[in-house]
């Protein structure tokens, strides 16, 4: 199969016949002007070294070179083929808390960086460390949703990660149970590949603590490690809302939120994983080391790869034609004068 990366550039090939017509028109005007000075055969005898055949030959060479150069810009491909690669790694599903409390400060100060921003930066760095691993992404608040299934497309994973916005989530809450259960069902059925759920949360206002612990325990029994990243500070801070702060409708007081580290650590313990605080500078390294303990397995991925680029062939042909054109002069070739190709020799 023959194709082009930039087929729109092929429209430039229309320049080839345009230049050809301009040459024919220029030759017509030239001959018309020469007739003013006398008969053509007489005028030609006054210019014995001028070849009537070389200009069209040179033009043909130049137009052919132009066409080849345009084809180079269009980047020709020879076709596509099915290329299979074998990789070794693990599977990781990241579950991101998108409740309103993630809009609060990640520090003990109300003016600190947003928890969600802190979470995104850390998770993006984590994804950047993946090599042959597969990664999936789940977002949860009152309910859990799959943003991207387990894949090795890290670019898409980071794109979906950056799109998470707690203010766009209508059903609020912290349904970690559903998040863990959905993550556990997102993995492949291959039991030889190590699997882990990376849960990032402030672990506040759980819908049902017992069910969360049960979900983490069941995941661990199924060979799925549950690691927890805590975001925020143990000190309560306000939650921004509409340019002010979130108000409790019952008390009329500002709502405060704080990281529940004890609960987050307990979830990780039940899930046979580790708990790290995102504020810890070594948190990412600790999590990375924990994931390295998982069993890596080989899995085959099938991708479509393009054949070798063909533009060098066209580029070399264009260069060869231009080199020939340089050595084709407008004057006649002296040693060919003794040959008569187009008229009978006079007796």
N, C-alpha and C positions, 0 to 999 in steps of 0.2 A: 504493500500500500504506500503510495507516494503522497505526501502532504506538505504543507507549509505552516510554519509557526505564525507568520504574519502575512496571510494571503492578501490583505488589503494593498500591500506594496506591489502586487502584480498588476495593479491598474497603471503603474508607471510604464509598463510594456507598451502602452498606447503611444508613448513618445517615439518608439522605433519607427512605425509607419509614418508618423508625422514628420520626423526628420528626413525619412526617405522621400516623401512628397515634396518637402522643401528643397531637397537637392535636385529633384527632377525639374521643379519650377525654376530654380536658379540656373540650371543648364539650358533650359528653354530660353530664358531671358538673355543668357550669354550668347547663344547661337543667333538670336534675333538681332542683338547688337553687332555681332560680327558681320552679318549680311549687309550692314550699312557700308562696310569698307570694301566689299567685293565678294566674288564667289568663294565658297567655302574651301574648294580644293586649292585655289590659288593662295588663300590666306594660310592654309595648313602648310603649304610648301615653304612659307616664310618662317614657320616655327617647326623645323624638322625634329627637334629634340623633345617636343611635347607629345606624350603618349595619350591617345584618346581612350585607352582601356584602363589605365591605372587608377584614375580618380574613382570610377565605380567600384574597382576592387578595394581601394582604401576605404571607401564609404561602407562597403559590405563588411569589412573587417571591424570597423569602428562600431557599426550598429550591432553586430553580433556580440562584441565585447560589452556594449551598453546593456544589451538584453541579459547577458550572463551576470553582470554586476547587479542588476535589478533582482535577478533570481537569488543572488547571495543575500541581499537585504531582506528578502522574503523568508530566508532561513529554511531551505528545503530539508525535509526529513524523508528517510527511506521507508517509513512505516512504523508499526508498533508490534511489540512482542510481549508475551506473558513471561514475566521474570519472577521467579520464586526465590525468596531469601529466608534463611533460617536464623532466628534470633534466640537469645537466652535472656530471660528476665523474670520479673514478677508482675502481678496485677495489683493495682492500687485504686480504690474508689475513694474520692475525697468528698466528704459531706460537709457542706458549709451552712452554718447557722445564719439565717437571713431575717431573724426577728428584729423588732424595733430597737431592742437593747444594743444591737450591733452598730447602731448609729451613734452611740455614746462614746465618750473618750476612752482610749485604751490605757490611760494613765489615771492617777489619783486626782488629776486636775480636770475641770470641765472644759478647759481650752486645749486639751491634748489631742493627738491625732485620733481619727475615728477608728473604732475597732474593726470595722469592715475593711478599711483601707489597710490597716496593719495585717489583717488576715490575708488579703489578696496579695500583698507584697511577699509575705512569707511563702504562700502556696505557689506563687509564680517562680520563686527561687527553688522551691522543691521540685517543681516540674522541670525546670532547667537542668536539674541534676539527673533526671531520668535519661537513660540511654536506650536500652532495648526493652524497657518495661512498658506495660500497658497501663493507661490511666482512664478513669471514668469520673464524672462529676455529678453530684447530687446537691440540690439546694432544699432547705427545709425551714419551716416556721411552724404554722399550725398543721401543715401537711408537708410531705416530701415529694419532690419532683426530680426526674432525671433530666439533666441538661444535656449531657453527652454520654453515650454508652462507653464501655471499656474499649479503648482504642490506642494506637500508637501515634495518633495525629496530635502532637503536642501544641501545634499552632492553634488548632480549633479549640483545644481544651483551655488554653490561656485566653482566647477570645471570649469564650462563654463565661469564664471566671470573671473577667473584667466587666461583664454585663450585669452581674448580680447587684441588685439595688433593693435593700429592705423596704424603702418607701413605696415600692411598687407591689409589695406583697400584701394582699388584702386579708388573708386568713392568718392572723397572728397567733403566736404561741411558740413553744419549744418542743416539738414532737420528735425527740431524739430516737424514740422507739421505732417509729416508722422509717426514719432515716437509716438506722442500722439494718433493719429488715430489708429495706429496698436495696441498700448497698450489697447485702449478702446475696441477694438474688440476681445481682447484676454481673457477677463473675462468670467466667466460662466453666464448663463442667469438667475441665481437665484437673484432676486431683494432684497432678505432679507439679503444678505451678503454685508457688507461694502467693498467698492473698492477704491483703491488709485493707482495713477501713481507717482512713485518717479523718477523725471527727474534729472539726474546729468550732468552738462554742464558748460562751461565757457561763454555760451550765446553770442558768438562772430560770426559775419558774418552770420547772419540768412539769409536763402534763401528768405523768405517772412515774414516780421514781422506781417503783418495783418492776414495772414492765420494761423500763430502760435497762435495769440490771439484768433482767431475764434475757432481753434481746442480745446484750453484750456477751452473756454467758453462752447462749446458744450459738452465737457466731464463732466463739472460741472453740466450742465443741465440734463445729464444722470445719475446723482448720483455718479459720479467718481471724487474723489478729486485729484487735481494735486499739488504735493509738489515738490519744486525745491531745489537742492543742488548746490550751486555755488562752482566751483573749480578754484583756481588761485588768483592772486592779481590784483587790479585795475591798477597797474603799468605795463607798457609794458615790456615784456621780449622776447628774441629770441627763435626760435624753432630749436632744434637740428636736423640735417639731414646729414647722411653719415659721421659722425665724425666732421663735421663743423656746420654751421647754414644754415637754409633755406634762399635762396636769391630770392627777387622779380625779375622775368625776365625782367620786364619793366623798373624798376629803377636801378637795380643792387645793391640795398641796402638790408641789412638783414630784414627779415619779423619779425615784432613784434606783440605780442598778449597780450591782457589784459582781465581780467574778467569784463564783463558788468553786474554789480550787479543790476542796475536800471531795465534793461530789464528782468533779471532773476526774480526779485521780482514782476514785472508786470505780468509775465506769471503765477506765483503762485497765484497772486491776482485774475486773471481772472478764474483760476481753483479752486477757493475757498479753496486753501491750504496755506502753509507757505513757506517762503524762508529762508534757512539757509546757512551760509558760512562754508564750510568744515574745514576752519582754526579755527573756533570757537570751543573751547573745549567742549562747551555745545550743539553743533549742533546736535549730535546724540540723546541726551536726549530730546531736543526740538522736533525733528522729531518723536521720539518714542511716546511722549505725544500726538502729533497731530494725529498719527495713532490710538492711543487709543480712540480717540473721535469717531471713526467710529463704526458703529453698528456691533456687532459680532453676528454671526448666527451659528446654528448647521448644520453640513453637514456630511453625512455618507460616509466613505471611506471604500472600500473593499480591504483587503490584504490577502495574503496567508501565513498562519503560520504553522510551523511544529508541529506535535504532540509532546508529552513529549519524552524526551531523553530516550532511552532504554538501554544505556550502563550500568547503575547501576545494572540492572538485571543480565547481563552477568558477571559483576565484582563480585557480591555476589556469583554467582554459581562457578566462578573460585576459589574464596577464600574458599568456602566450600569444593571443591575437593582437594585443597592443604592441608587443615586441616585434611581431611580424610587420605590423603597420608602420613602425618606425623606419624599417629598412626598405619599404616599398616607396620609392621616389616617384615624382610626377613625370620625370624624363624617361625616354625610351631606353630599353636595354640594348646596348650597342651590338652585342654578339648575336642578337636575334634578328638584326636587320637583314641578314642574308636569307632568312626564311620568309616565305609568303604564305600566310595561312588563309587569307580571306579574298585573294584575287589571283588571277592567272598571271603567270610571269610573261612579260612582253617579249615578243620574238623580233 
